[in-house]
Amino acid sequence: MDTTEIAVIVGGVAAIGHGARRPTEDLDVVVDFERTNLRRLAVAMHELNARARTGGYLDAETLELSKALVHEDLIGSTEITTWQTDAGPLDILRELPAANAAPSRYHDLIVRSSASVVGSVAVQLASLDDIIASKRWANRPKDRAALDELEALAVRKATTRHAERSADAEDVSRPIVDDRTRRTPPGTQPPEPGLGIP
């Protein structure tokens, strides 16, 4: 399944995709909650043996119970669901909260996202600004601990973009000399090649 069509990766995995070094334990995604996409997501989750992360159940019991839970109707009716899959923990979100701003849904995030590859899978990473805004909103100790690195990354990326734009502007302003436009002054002839004339 091409995840770029239905989900944007957020949270710690997206931060690592932007260059952060802080480890994370689970994959957080904001999903397009259009019904067709939820159906495709449910199929992929069944393939990964997704089971709800709940306490008090043995894993085999949880897997059996989750066969009924992994359904487009359940996922689509809940703001956030948390799962354990054969590929690791997975959190599915309807929207990404942000400090001092309205929450962002899939269609908001995708226009600010960037393409990347995780393993061999093509993905869309939420923008660094969106990740930082969500960390400020969550404001847990681990989020506050991550902010220094994320904000430093954002400054470095902004500095790099500014330098690249300046270089591009310099290239555009530099006059282009085309040998075909050169003119020989009246009354002179260019030296013939091979005569040793400097």
C-alpha positions in Angstrom: 0.0 0.0 0.0 1.3 3.5 -0.9 1.1 5.3 2.5 1.7 8.7 0.8 -1.9 8.6 -0.5 -3.7 8.3 2.9 -1.4 9.4 5.8 1.2 11.9 6.9 3.8 10.7 9.4 4.1 13.0 12.5 5.8 12.8 15.9 9.1 11.3 16.6 9.6 9.3 13.4 8.9 12.4 11.3 11.4 14.3 13.5 14.0 11.7 12.8 13.3 12.1 9.1 14.1 15.8 9.4 17.4 15.0 11.1 16.6 14.6 14.8 18.6 12.1 16.8 16.1 11.5 19.7 14.8 7.9 19.5 11.1 7.0 19.5 9.1 3.9 20.2 6.1 4.2 18.0 4.8 5.5 14.6 2.3 8.3 14.7 0.2 9.1 11.6 -2.5 11.5 10.7 -4.8 9.7 8.3 -7.2 10.9 5.6 -10.5 9.8 7.1 -12.3 9.5 3.8 -14.0 6.2 3.9 -12.2 4.5 1.0 -8.9 5.4 2.7 -10.0 4.0 6.0 -11.0 0.8 4.3 -7.5 0.5 2.7 -5.9 1.3 6.1 -7.9 -1.5 7.8 -6.8 -4.0 5.2 -3.1 -3.0 5.7 -3.6 -3.3 9.5 -5.0 -6.8 9.2 -1.9 -7.7 7.1 0.3 -6.5 10.0 -1.8 -8.4 12.6 -2.7 -5.1 14.3 -4.1 -5.5 17.8 -5.4 -2.9 20.2 -2.9 -1.8 22.9 -4.8 -2.7 26.0 -3.9 -3.9 29.4 -5.0 -7.2 31.0 -5.0 -9.3 27.9 -2.5 -11.9 26.6 -1.3 -11.0 23.2 -3.1 -13.9 21.5 -6.4 -12.9 23.2 -5.9 -9.2 22.1 -5.2 -10.3 18.6 -8.5 -12.3 18.5 -10.5 -9.4 20.0 -8.9 -6.9 17.6 -10.0 -8.8 14.5 -13.4 -7.1 15.1 -11.9 -3.8 16.1 -9.7 -3.3 13.0 -12.5 -1.9 11.0 -13.0 1.3 9.0 -16.1 2.2 11.1 -14.3 2.0 14.4 -11.2 3.9 13.2 -13.3 6.5 11.6 -15.4 7.2 14.7 -12.4 7.7 17.0 -10.1 10.7 17.3 -7.1 8.5 18.1 -6.6 4.7 18.2 -3.4 3.0 19.5 -2.2 -0.4 18.1 0.5 -2.9 18.3 1.5 -4.4 14.9 4.1 -6.9 13.7 6.1 -3.8 12.5 5.8 -2.0 15.9 3.5 0.3 17.8 1.1 2.5 15.7 -1.0 5.5 16.7 -3.6 6.6 14.2 -4.8 10.2 14.6 -7.6 12.2 13.0 -5.8 15.5 13.5 -2.6 16.9 14.9 -3.0 19.5 17.7 -0.9 22.6 17.7 0.0 25.3 20.3 -1.8 28.6 19.6 -3.5 27.2 16.4 -6.3 25.1 15.2 -5.6 21.3 14.9 -4.4 20.2 11.5 -6.0 17.4 9.6 -4.6 15.3 6.8 -5.4 17.8 4.0 -3.8 20.6 6.0 -0.6 18.7 6.7 -0.1 17.2 3.3 0.4 20.5 1.6 3.2 21.4 4.0 4.7 17.9 4.1 7.8 16.5 2.3 8.4 13.2 0.6 10.9 10.8 2.1 11.7 7.1 2.2 11.7 5.1 5.4 13.3 1.7 4.8 12.0 1.0 1.3 8.6 2.7 1.8 7.7 6.1 0.3 6.2 8.3 3.0 5.1 11.9 3.6 6.7 13.6 6.6 4.9 16.4 8.4 6.8 19.7 8.2 9.2 20.5 11.0 7.1 23.5 11.9 4.0 21.3 12.4 6.0 18.8 14.5 7.3 21.7 16.7 3.8 23.1 17.1 2.4 19.8 18.2 5.2 19.2 20.7 4.6 22.7 22.2 0.9 21.8 22.5 1.5 18.4 24.2 4.0 19.9 26.6 5.0 16.6 28.3 8.5 16.3 29.7 9.6 14.2 26.7 8.1 16.8 24.3 9.9 19.7 26.1 13.1 17.7 26.0 12.8 17.3 22.2 12.0 20.9 21.5 15.6 22.3 21.8 16.9 19.9 19.1 13.9 20.4 16.8 14.1 24.2 17.1 17.8 24.1 16.4 17.1 22.0 13.3 14.5 24.5 12.1 17.0 27.4 12.5 19.6 25.5 10.5 17.1 24.6 7.7 16.0 28.2 7.5 19.6 29.4 7.3 20.3 26.9 4.5 17.3 28.0 2.6 18.2 31.6 2.9 21.8 30.9 1.7 20.5 28.9 -1.3 18.0 31.7 -2.3 20.9 34.3 -2.0 23.1 32.2 -4.3 20.3 31.8 -6.8 19.6 35.5 -6.8 23.3 36.2 -7.4 23.4 33.7 -10.3 20.4 35.4 -11.9 21.9 38.9 -11.6 25.3 37.9 -13.1 25.5 39.0 -16.8 25.7 36.1 -19.2 28.4 36.5 -21.9 27.7 34.7 -25.1 30.6 34.4 -27.6 28.2 34.7 -30.4 27.4 38.2 -29.3 31.0 39.4 -29.2 31.9 42.0 -31.9 35.4 42.7 -33.4 36.3 46.4 -33.3 36.1 48.1 -36.7 39.4 47.9 -38.7 40.7 44.8 -36.9 40.6 41.1 -37.6 40.9 38.4 -35.0 44.2 36.4 -35.2 44.2 33.3 -37.3 44.6 30.2 -35.1 48.0 28.5 -35.1 50.1 31.7 -35.8 51.4 31.9 -32.2 49.9 35.4 -31.7 49.1 35.9 -28.0 
